[in-house]
Amino acid sequence: MVALNPTRLVIAAVIGLAVLLLLIIKFKIHAMISILIGAIVIGVTAGMPFTDIVTAVNDGISNTLKGIALLVGLGSMFGAILEASGGAQTLAVTMVRKFGDEKAAWALGITGLVIAMPVFFDAGLIILIPLAFSLAKRTNRSSLFYVIPLLAGLAVGHAFIPPTPGPVLVATMLNVDLGWVILIGIFCGVCAMIVAGPIWGSICGKKYFIPVPEHVANQEEIDESKLPSFWTIVLIILIPLVLIILKSLAGVIPAMAPAEPVLTFLGEPFLALLIATVVAMFILGIRHGYKLDELEKIMTKSLEPTGLILLVTACGGVLRYMLQYSGLGDVIGNAVSSANLPIVIVAFIVAALVRICVGSSTVAMTMAAGIIAAMPGIAQLSPLYLACVTAAVAGGATVCSHFNDSGFWLVKSLVGLDEKTTLKTWTIMETLVGGTGFIVALIISFFV
């Protein structure tokens, strides 16, 4: 690659990112197109040879997709079967019964966290929010007592813990083992769920009395006789997580050395998810009364939103390789080194700025991961530290949800809030989720 002028590189980056944000925010151009145009503008303005720009685009697309395409597809199918079988309701109903009405907020937070790993945020919310409303109706409390913990759990599972696409994307771009990302994500996520869920939900519930929306006030109770077994659901969800974690541990624990080849094979993320999906097909699908052709339709339908995720992610990979091949990654790395800021903090700040400007957590994760991955020396960092960086990106991409985030409007409409109350409850909750997760990741990074 041709060495380019550092000053021109910085100017190119500023122009390219400004174009990207302008296209998304002002002209409402699709994120995929905007990121791709922004990346090409950076390359052209920086003076990269056209052949290098084309190479960066091709490498960004191919190298990014080969790491996540299967995982996103299999994860979507797995989540769809869990959703269709009633597995999400099983977890929620059983947890609420075990915890009781007084501690049901904790049950909903934990359930949301677990469900959001294989199921998309909006689907998980639509499935589980009737239970939160039924609890509010039964206890004569503000629905926020139960809705906020559920939302916090869903936000945590969606942002921090694979196989949900966000952290998978960041881990792939940073080339870090998913097992460590899961372990760090669980630590960060649980702390974030507690702070933003039961604690903040209790404060919101006392401050704002939000009645159960009229259209659900008279809905029928969930028929538990038609739901699958609680422990069946738990064990199936644990299959990919345990296999991936065992693969990571086998490489560092001498006692596990004899089993390392087998665990490394079974713990390969795509194979672990494939095993879980096949098990779910038979136990939650066929044994639950679904025919194979019905399952095929459910799983095919689940793949519809993955095209958007994969294309936005692939264009984020283009941005990463454009920054790297132009030499801008070295410039950014030197600037960070001179500022003496830990990479974890830089990752959080970059993701948070994009999140605030653009609204999309996926775009924020994609851009932040691309910028961080292009910096020199990233590959030499320990896997645990890179897992902390991944969690920091997830935290930054979660904070400050407001009017430009589709999740803001989904929550507002489903819960029956006005814009002002949504800002005072949901927006603060998202900021607590992202901020707490980041702080935990930062603390862990000091020791690894």
KOLKOL-655806 format. One line per field, with one value per residue (C-alpha): x, y, z; residue in one letter. Coordinates in Angstrom, 1 decimal. Layout:
px = X, ...;
py = Y, ...;
pz = Z, ...;
r = A, ...;
This chain:
px = 0.0, 1.2, 2.2, -0.1, 0.2, -1.1, -2.7, -4.5, -5.7, -7.2, -9.0, -10.2, -11.6, -13.4, -14.9, -15.9, -17.5, -19.3, -20.7, -21.8, -23.6, -25.2, -26.5, -28.1, -29.4, -30.3, -31.2, -32.4, -30.3, -30.1, -27.2, -25.7, -25.4, -24.3, -21.4, -20.2, -20.2, -18.5, -15.8, -15.2, -15.1, -12.4, -10.3, -10.6, -10.1, -7.0, -5.5, -5.5, -5.0, -8.3, -7.0, -6.4, -9.9, -11.5, -9.3, -10.4, -14.1, -13.7, -11.7, -14.0, -17.1, -15.6, -13.6, -16.5, -19.2, -17.3, -17.1, -20.7, -23.0, -23.6, -23.9, -26.5, -28.5, -28.4, -29.1, -32.2, -33.5, -32.8, -34.6, -37.6, -38.1, -37.8, -40.3, -42.9, -42.8, -43.7, -40.3, -40.0, -43.3, -42.3, -39.2, -41.1, -44.1, -41.9, -39.5, -42.3, -44.0, -40.7, -39.9, -43.4, -45.2, -43.0, -39.8, -41.3, -39.2, -36.1, -37.6, -38.6, -35.1, -33.4, -35.9, -35.4, -31.6, -31.7, -34.4, -32.6, -29.6, -31.3, -34.4, -34.3, -35.1, -38.4, -39.7, -38.8, -40.5, -43.7, -43.8, -43.1, -44.7, -48.2, -46.9, -45.5, -48.9, -50.7, -48.5, -49.2, -52.9, -52.8, -50.8, -52.4, -49.0, -47.6, -46.7, -43.2, -42.4, -42.4, -41.8, -38.5, -36.8, -38.0, -36.7, -33.4, -32.9, -33.8, -31.4, -28.6, -29.0, -29.3, -26.1, -23.6, -23.9, -23.5, -25.1, -27.0, -25.5, -24.1, -21.3, -20.7, -20.0, -17.6, -15.8, -15.4, -13.9, -11.6, -10.7, -11.5, -12.8, -16.5, -16.1, -14.3, -16.9, -19.7, -18.0, -17.2, -20.6, -22.4, -20.5, -21.2, -24.7, -25.9, -24.6, -26.2, -29.5, -29.6, -28.9, -31.1, -33.8, -35.2, -33.5, -34.4, -37.7, -38.7, -37.8, -39.8, -42.8, -43.0, -42.5, -44.8, -48.1, -48.6, -51.7, -52.0, -52.9, -56.6, -56.0, -54.3, -56.2, -58.8, -56.6, -56.7, -54.1, -51.4, -52.4, -49.5, -50.6, -49.5, -46.0, -42.9, -41.0, -38.9, -35.8, -36.0, -35.8, -33.0, -30.9, -31.4, -30.4, -27.3, -26.1, -24.3, -23.1, -21.6, -19.9, -18.4, -17.1, -15.7, -13.7, -12.2, -11.4, -9.9, -7.1, -6.0, -6.7, -4.2, -6.5, -8.8, -6.0, -7.0, -10.4, -9.2, -9.5, -13.1, -14.1, -12.5, -14.5, -17.8, -17.2, -16.7, -19.5, -21.3, -21.2, -22.4, -25.3, -26.1, -26.3, -28.6, -30.8, -31.2, -32.0, -34.6, -36.1, -36.8, -37.6, -39.4, -40.6, -41.5, -42.2, -44.3, -46.6, -45.0, -44.5, -41.2, -42.8, -44.2, -40.7, -39.2, -41.5, -40.8, -37.1, -37.2, -39.3, -36.7, -34.0, -35.8, -34.3, -30.8, -30.1, -30.2, -28.0, -25.4, -25.2, -24.8, -22.2, -20.3, -20.2, -18.8, -16.1, -15.4, -15.0, -12.6, -10.4, -10.4, -9.1, -6.5, -5.3, -5.1, -2.9, -5.5, -5.6, -2.0, -2.7, -5.7, -3.6, -0.7, -3.2, -4.8, -1.3, -0.3, -3.6, -2.9, -6.5, -7.2, -8.6, -11.7, -12.5, -11.9, -14.1, -17.0, -16.7, -16.6, -19.6, -21.5, -21.0, -22.2, -25.2, -26.2, -25.9, -27.3, -29.6, -28.9, -27.0, -26.0, -24.4, -22.7, -21.2, -20.2, -18.4, -16.8, -15.5, -14.2, -12.2, -10.8, -9.9, -7.9, -5.7, -2.2, -1.3, -4.9, -4.0, -1.4, -3.8, -5.0, -8.3, -9.8, -8.8, -10.4, -13.5, -13.6, -13.2, -16.1, -18.3, -17.3, -18.4, -21.7, -22.1, -21.4, -23.8, -26.6, -26.6, -28.8, -31.6, -33.8, -35.9, -33.7, -33.8, -36.6, -36.6, -37.6, -40.8, -41.5, -41.4, -43.4, -46.2, -46.3, -46.2, -48.5, -46.1, -45.7, -42.3, -41.3, -41.9, -40.2, -37.1, -37.2, -37.6, -36.5, -33.7, -32.2, -32.6, -30.7, -27.9, -27.7, -27.4, -24.7, -22.9, -22.9, -21.8, -18.9, -17.8, -17.7, -15.7, -13.3, -12.7, -12.1, -9.7, -7.4, -6.7, -6.3;
py = 0.0, 3.5, 5.7, 8.7, 12.1, 11.9, 15.4, 14.5, 11.2, 13.0, 15.5, 12.6, 10.8, 13.9, 14.6, 10.9, 10.5, 13.9, 12.7, 9.4, 11.1, 13.7, 11.0, 9.1, 12.0, 14.7, 12.8, 9.5, 7.4, 3.8, 3.0, 0.4, 2.9, 5.7, 3.7, 2.4, 6.0, 7.4, 4.7, 5.4, 9.2, 8.6, 6.5, 9.0, 12.1, 10.5, 9.9, 6.1, 4.4, 3.3, -0.3, -0.1, 1.3, -1.6, -4.1, -2.5, -2.8, -6.5, -7.5, -5.7, -7.5, -11.0, -11.0, -9.6, -11.8, -15.0, -14.6, -13.8, -14.8, -18.4, -17.2, -14.6, -17.0, -19.9, -17.6, -16.2, -19.7, -20.8, -17.8, -18.2, -21.8, -20.7, -17.9, -20.1, -22.9, -20.6, -21.0, -17.3, -17.4, -20.6, -18.9, -15.7, -17.5, -19.9, -17.3, -15.0, -17.8, -18.7, -15.2, -14.1, -10.9, -8.7, -9.8, -10.4, -7.4, -9.5, -12.4, -10.4, -8.8, -12.2, -13.6, -10.7, -11.1, -14.8, -14.4, -11.5, -13.7, -15.8, -13.7, -10.2, -7.3, -6.2, -9.8, -10.6, -7.4, -8.2, -11.7, -10.9, -7.5, -9.0, -10.8, -7.5, -5.9, -8.8, -8.4, -4.6, -5.3, -7.9, -5.8, -2.4, -0.9, 1.3, -0.9, 0.6, -1.5, -4.5, -3.1, -1.4, -4.5, -6.5, -3.8, -3.7, -7.4, -7.5, -4.5, -6.3, -9.6, -7.8, -5.8, -7.7, -11.5, -13.7, -15.2, -12.0, -10.3, -7.1, -8.6, -11.3, -8.6, -6.7, -9.9, -10.9, -7.6, -7.5, -11.2, -12.2, -15.6, -15.6, -17.6, -14.7, -12.3, -14.4, -14.5, -10.8, -10.0, -12.0, -10.1, -6.7, -7.6, -8.9, -5.7, -3.5, -5.4, -5.0, -1.3, -0.4, -3.0, -3.7, -0.6, 1.9, 0.3, 0.7, 4.4, 4.9, 2.9, 5.1, 8.4, 7.7, 5.8, 4.3, 2.2, -0.9, 0.0, -0.5, -2.8, -5.4, -4.8, -7.5, -10.0, -13.6, -15.1, -17.3, -21.0, -22.6, -26.1, -25.5, -24.3, -26.4, -27.4, -24.7, -26.9, -28.0, -24.4, -23.6, -26.5, -25.8, -22.1, -23.2, -25.6, -23.0, -20.9, -23.8, -25.3, -22.0, -21.3, -24.8, -24.3, -21.1, -22.7, -25.8, -23.7, -22.3, -25.1, -27.9, -30.5, -30.1, -30.7, -34.3, -33.1, -30.0, -31.2, -32.4, -29.3, -27.0, -28.6, -28.7, -25.2, -23.6, -21.0, -22.0, -25.7, -24.9, -22.9, -25.6, -28.3, -26.1, -25.3, -29.0, -29.9, -27.1, -28.3, -31.7, -31.0, -27.7, -28.2, -31.7, -33.0, -29.8, -30.6, -28.8, -30.5, -30.2, -28.0, -25.7, -25.5, -24.7, -21.8, -20.5, -20.7, -19.2, -16.3, -15.6, -15.0, -11.9, -9.3, -10.9, -9.5, -5.9, -6.9, -8.6, -5.9, -3.1, -5.2, -5.9, -2.2, -1.6, -4.0, -1.9, 1.1, -0.8, -1.9, 1.5, 3.0, 0.3, 0.2, 4.0, 4.1, 6.1, 3.4, 4.1, 7.8, 7.2, 4.7, 7.2, 9.9, 7.6, 6.5, 10.2, 10.9, 8.0, 6.8, 3.1, 1.4, 0.4, 4.1, 5.1, 2.2, 3.4, 7.0, 6.3, 4.0, 6.4, 9.4, 7.4, 6.0, 9.6, 10.9, 8.0, 6.2, 2.7, 0.5, -1.8, 1.1, 2.4, -1.0, -1.5, 1.9, 1.7, -1.8, -0.8, 2.2, 0.2, -2.8, -0.6, 0.7, -0.8, -3.3, -4.5, -8.1, -8.2, -7.5, -10.4, -12.1, -11.0, -7.4, -7.5, -9.0, -5.9, -3.7, -5.6, -4.9, -1.2, -0.9, -2.6, -0.2, 2.9, 1.6, 1.3, 4.6, 7.6, 6.1, 9.1, 10.2, 8.8, 5.3, 3.0, 1.3, 4.6, 4.7, 1.0, 1.2, 4.5, 2.9, -0.4, 0.9, 3.9, 6.7, 10.2, 11.4, 13.3, 10.3, 8.0, 10.2, 10.2, 6.4, 4.4, 6.8, 6.9, 3.1, 2.5, 4.9, 3.0, -0.3, 1.0, 3.0, 0.3, -2.4, -0.1, 0.6, -3.1, -3.8, -1.0, -2.3, -5.9, -4.5, -3.1, -6.6, -8.4;
pz = 0.0, -0.8, 2.2, 2.4, 4.1, 7.7, 7.6, 4.4, 6.0, 8.9, 6.7, 4.5, 7.6, 8.8, 5.4, 4.9, 8.3, 7.9, 4.5, 6.1, 9.0, 6.7, 4.4, 7.3, 9.4, 6.9, 3.7, 5.4, 3.0, 4.1, 6.5, 4.1, 1.2, 3.5, 5.1, 1.7, 0.2, 3.3, 3.1, -0.6, 0.0, 2.7, 0.2, -2.7, -0.5, 1.1, -2.3, -2.2, -5.6, -7.1, -7.1, -3.3, -2.8, -4.7, -2.7, 0.6, -0.4, -1.6, 1.5, 3.8, 2.4, 2.2, 5.4, 7.5, 6.1, 6.3, 10.1, 10.9, 8.0, 9.4, 13.0, 12.2, 10.1, 12.5, 15.5, 13.7, 13.0, 16.6, 18.0, 15.7, 16.9, 20.5, 19.8, 17.9, 20.5, 23.4, 25.0, 25.8, 27.7, 29.5, 30.9, 31.9, 33.5, 35.4, 36.6, 37.8, 39.7, 41.4, 42.4, 43.3, 42.5, 44.8, 43.1, 39.6, 38.3, 38.8, 37.1, 34.1, 33.9, 33.9, 31.4, 29.1, 29.3, 28.4, 25.7, 23.9, 23.2, 20.5, 19.8, 18.3, 20.7, 19.2, 18.9, 22.5, 23.7, 21.8, 23.1, 26.8, 27.4, 27.9, 31.0, 32.4, 31.8, 33.5, 36.6, 36.7, 36.4, 39.2, 41.6, 40.7, 40.1, 37.4, 34.4, 34.5, 37.6, 35.4, 31.9, 32.6, 34.1, 31.0, 28.7, 30.5, 30.3, 26.6, 26.0, 27.8, 26.1, 22.7, 23.2, 25.3, 24.9, 21.8, 19.8, 19.3, 16.2, 17.7, 19.9, 17.3, 14.7, 17.0, 18.1, 14.5, 13.4, 16.4, 15.9, 19.5, 20.6, 21.3, 24.5, 26.2, 24.8, 26.4, 29.8, 29.9, 28.4, 31.2, 33.9, 32.3, 31.4, 34.8, 36.5, 33.9, 34.1, 37.9, 37.8, 34.8, 35.5, 39.0, 40.6, 37.9, 37.3, 40.9, 40.8, 37.5, 38.8, 41.9, 40.0, 37.0, 37.2, 33.8, 33.5, 31.5, 27.9, 27.2, 24.2, 26.5, 29.8, 29.0, 27.2, 28.1, 30.4, 29.0, 28.7, 30.5, 29.5, 25.9, 26.8, 26.7, 29.8, 31.6, 32.0, 28.4, 27.3, 29.7, 28.5, 24.8, 25.3, 27.2, 24.5, 22.3, 25.2, 27.1, 24.0, 23.0, 26.5, 26.9, 23.7, 25.1, 28.5, 26.9, 25.4, 28.8, 31.3, 31.2, 32.8, 29.7, 27.2, 26.3, 25.3, 23.6, 20.0, 20.5, 22.5, 20.0, 17.2, 19.0, 20.4, 17.0, 17.1, 13.9, 14.9, 18.5, 17.1, 14.4, 17.2, 19.3, 16.2, 15.3, 18.9, 19.0, 15.7, 17.1, 20.8, 20.4, 16.9, 15.9, 19.4, 20.0, 17.1, 14.2, 10.9, 9.0, 6.3, 9.0, 10.7, 7.3, 6.8, 10.4, 9.9, 6.4, 7.6, 10.4, 7.8, 6.3, 8.7, 8.5, 5.1, 6.4, 9.4, 7.2, 4.6, 7.1, 8.9, 5.6, 4.8, 8.3, 7.3, 4.2, 6.5, 8.7, 5.8, 4.1, 7.4, 7.7, 4.1, 3.9, 7.0, 8.9, 11.5, 12.4, 12.7, 15.0, 17.0, 17.5, 18.6, 21.1, 22.4, 22.9, 24.7, 27.1, 26.9, 27.2, 24.1, 26.2, 26.8, 23.2, 22.0, 24.2, 23.2, 19.5, 19.7, 21.9, 19.5, 16.5, 18.5, 19.5, 16.0, 14.0, 16.4, 15.2, 17.6, 14.8, 12.8, 16.0, 16.7, 13.1, 12.8, 16.2, 15.6, 12.2, 13.6, 16.6, 14.4, 12.1, 14.9, 15.1, 17.8, 18.3, 17.3, 20.1, 22.9, 25.1, 24.3, 27.6, 27.0, 23.5, 25.0, 27.3, 24.3, 22.7, 25.7, 25.7, 22.1, 23.0, 25.9, 23.8, 21.1, 23.7, 25.5, 24.8, 22.7, 21.6, 18.7, 15.9, 17.3, 16.2, 19.6, 21.2, 19.2, 19.6, 23.4, 23.4, 21.4, 23.1, 26.7, 26.0, 26.9, 25.7, 24.3, 27.4, 29.7, 27.3, 27.4, 31.2, 31.5, 28.5, 27.4, 30.9, 31.2, 28.0, 29.2, 32.5, 30.6, 28.3, 31.0, 33.6, 31.2, 30.1, 33.6, 34.5, 31.3, 32.1, 35.6, 34.3, 31.7, 34.4, 35.6, 32.2;
r = M, V, A, L, N, P, T, R, L, V, I, A, A, V, I, G, L, A, V, L, L, L, L, I, I, K, F, K, I, H, A, M, I, S, I, L, I, G, A, I, V, I, G, V, T, A, G, M, P, F, T, D, I, V, T, A, V, N, D, G, I, S, N, T, L, K, G, I, A, L, L, V, G, L, G, S, M, F, G, A, I, L, E, A, S, G, G, A, Q, T, L, A, V, T, M, V, R, K, F, G, D, E, K, A, A, W, A, L, G, I, T, G, L, V, I, A, M, P, V, F, F, D, A, G, L, I, I, L, I, P, L, A, F, S, L, A, K, R, T, N, R, S, S, L, F, Y, V, I, P, L, L, A, G, L, A, V, G, H, A, F, I, P, P, T, P, G, P, V, L, V, A, T, M, L, N, V, D, L, G, W, V, I, L, I, G, I, F, C, G, V, C, A, M, I, V, A, G, P, I, W, G, S, I, C, G, K, K, Y, F, I, P, V, P, E, H, V, A, N, Q, E, E, I, D, E, S, K, L, P, S, F, W, T, I, V, L, I, I, L, I, P, L, V, L, I, I, L, K, S, L, A, G, V, I, P, A, M, A, P, A, E, P, V, L, T, F, L, G, E, P, F, L, A, L, L, I, A, T, V, V, A, M, F, I, L, G, I, R, H, G, Y, K, L, D, E, L, E, K, I, M, T, K, S, L, E, P, T, G, L, I, L, L, V, T, A, C, G, G, V, L, R, Y, M, L, Q, Y, S, G, L, G, D, V, I, G, N, A, V, S, S, A, N, L, P, I, V, I, V, A, F, I, V, A, A, L, V, R, I, C, V, G, S, S, T, V, A, M, T, M, A, A, G, I, I, A, A, M, P, G, I, A, Q, L, S, P, L, Y, L, A, C, V, T, A, A, V, A, G, G, A, T, V, C, S, H, F, N, D, S, G, F, W, L, V, K, S, L, V, G, L, D, E, K, T, T, L, K, T, W, T, I, M, E, T, L, V, G, G, T, G, F, I, V, A, L, I, I, S, F, F, V;
